[in-house]
C-alpha cells in the first residue's frame, strides 16, 4: 500500500468521508493512504461522534459510521499488537463497507 500522499486532515469528519477512505483502503496498492493513517482517522471520527462534537452529515448513517470507525481503529490496534507490519486486505475493507450497506 502506498504512503499517504494527501493530508487526511483535509477529509471532514463524516460518514461520507469514512466511505471514501474505506474504498481507498479496499483498493490496496492504489490507495493513497496507509492502513494506519485510515485507522487513526477512523478513531478521530469515532471520538468526535462519541463526544458529540461537530460531525458533517451526509448520505450515510452517523451511528453506523461510528460503529464501523471504531471497528477499523480497534482492528488495527489488535493487529498491531499481534503482527508487526500487517496490513488489512481488501476483504476486511469490503466487510466494513457492507456494514454501511455498501459494496
Secondary structure by P-SEA (a helix, b strand, c coil): ccccccccccccccaaaaaaaaaaaaacccccccaaaaaaaaaaaaaaaaaccbbbbccccaaaaaaaaaaaaaaaaaaaaccccccccaaaaaaaaaaaccc
